[in-house]
């Protein structure tokens, strides 16, 4: 299934995309795609109602929001692609590098990407995201996928000056509002033949910047869920972004970063596409006053 959330920001409803690509409402089954409602019990109920044709179609073209709401944790994995580590001229990690993104940086797949005040080196990172569906604490690699609700497309937007040049944890460069676009869908694992063989790509102003595949991940989806669950309890709705393939802006010669007015489009095999404008904070404020 492809689970979605639709409606105005802060007032989204849960939905699902049917076999014909039509958006259908499932708010009679779950209040939102959040917390334990992402577990197998409710996913089975939605799938059953969808198959029976019991979910009403949604008219018009509503905004599509992030496919999950209010994650307790938004966890990033750094340098998790061998070819990205090579372009960064950094050694391949022997264990996953973990950092946090603020959960409230999550935005929809077509919402504006806002450059915060003082940003100078805002970068792009197309990524595969894992969404937890069942609590995971010290789970084995063999059982890890039983705790996953599904996968989705992500952009781990990063302000490199804050991440690298300001000292301390990377989260300072990872957590500004709109720095966590997710979606358009949360795809359940029955629709993903192999999470470790998914093409990922990203364009800036129509120019292909990233073109990779999850097969070059150093630590795969199973390993990441198992590993992180050793150090914390992963709860339903938690999001893990799993690293990016090569082609990020800071690796360009010369380095290239996002500017006001740029357009970004990215996609993943079976995961859909995102597309948005880059808007500086001042430009956004001026538009709001107009």
Secondary structure, 3 states (H helix, E strand, C coil): CEEEEECCCCCCEEEEECCCCCEEECCCCCCCCCHHHHCHHHHHHHHHHHHCCCCCECCCCCCEECCCCCCCCEEEEECCEHHHHHHCCCCCCCCCEEEECCHHHEECCCCCEEECCCCCCEECCEEEEEEECCCECCCCCCCHHHHEEEEEEEEECEEHHHHHCCCCCHHHHCCCCCCEEECCCEECHHHCCCCCCCEEEEEECCEEEEEEEHHHECCCHHHHHHHHCCCCCECCCCEEEEEECCCCHHHCCCCCCCCCCCEEEEEECCCEEEEEEEEEHHHHHHHHHC
